């Protein structure tokens, strides 16, 4: 079931996110985050943008949110998105369900353009974003370095209509 995030979800979200920090290049964060840090981010992001979780058996197993793309005022109708699903729960429709709610809510709020950064290669994320209507708009070569490896990042965009 998809629902709006609650501060009490921070512990589950922290567990999901820290897996990606410690074991993958999907996020460029390199140091595990605390529950307090995730709580702070939830408060900060939801002050202006939506954040949804996918809950199963009273446990959060995926989440997505939007946040400010750039700080200049002309970007006020744009947002960046992020989505994470528990590492063993991919390809089960969770990401699609989360993005369906997020895109609908962002459109209602008057957001026009969405941007999603994806560390490449990441076929699962690319397919999820393209299924949601995003198209690839940019490719930056060797823009990040994690675990001693240079990494590419692609940016996908979507205009909400």
Long-range contacts (C-beta under 8 A, 24 or more apart in sequence): 1-54, 1-55, 1-56, 2-52, 2-53, 2-54, 2-55, 2-97, 2-98, 2-100, 2-101, 3-52, 3-53, 3-55, 4-50, 4-51, 4-52, 4-53, 5-42, 5-46, 5-51, 5-52, 5-53, 5-63, 5-65, 6-53, 7-39, 7-42, 7-43, 9-42, 9-53, 9-60, 9-63, 10-35, 10-36, 10-38, 10-39, 10-42, 11-35, 12-53, 12-59, 12-60, 12-61, 13-38, 13-42, 13-53, 13-60, 13-63, 13-84, 14-38, 16-60, 16-61, 16-62, 16-63, 16-84, 16-85, 16-86, 16-87, 17-84, 19-86, 19-87, 20-84, 20-87, 23-87, 25-119, 25-144, 25-146, 25-147, 25-149, 25-151, 26-84, 26-119, 26-122, 26-125, 27-119, 28-119, 28-144, 28-146, 28-151, 30-146, 49-79, 49-106, 49-109, 50-101, 50-102, 50-105, 50-106, 50-109, 52-98, 52-101, 52-102, 52-105, 53-98, 54-85, 54-94, 54-97, 54-98, 61-85, 61-86, 61-89, 61-94, 62-86, 62-89, 62-94, 62-95, 62-98, 63-98, 64-95, 64-98, 64-99, 64-101, 64-102, 65-102, 66-102, 66-106, 66-111, 66-114, 69-113, 69-115, 77-110, 77-111, 77-112, 77-113, 78-111, 78-112, 78-113, 78-114, 78-115, 79-106, 79-111, 79-113, 79-114, 79-115, 80-114, 80-115, 80-116, 80-117, 81-114, 81-115, 81-116, 82-116, 83-125, 83-128, 90-124, 91-124, 95-128, 96-128, 96-131, 96-132, 99-128, 99-132, 100-132, 103-132, 103-133, 103-158, 103-160, 106-160, 107-160, 111-160, 112-159, 112-160, 113-157, 113-158, 113-159, 113-160, 114-157, 114-158, 114-159, 114-160, 115-155, 115-156, 115-157, 116-155, 116-156, 116-157, 116-158, 117-153, 117-154, 117-155, 118-153, 118-154, 118-155, 118-156, 119-144, 119-151, 119-152, 119-153, 120-151, 120-152, 120-153, 120-154, 126-154, 126-156, 129-156, 129-158, 130-156, 132-158, 133-158, 134-158
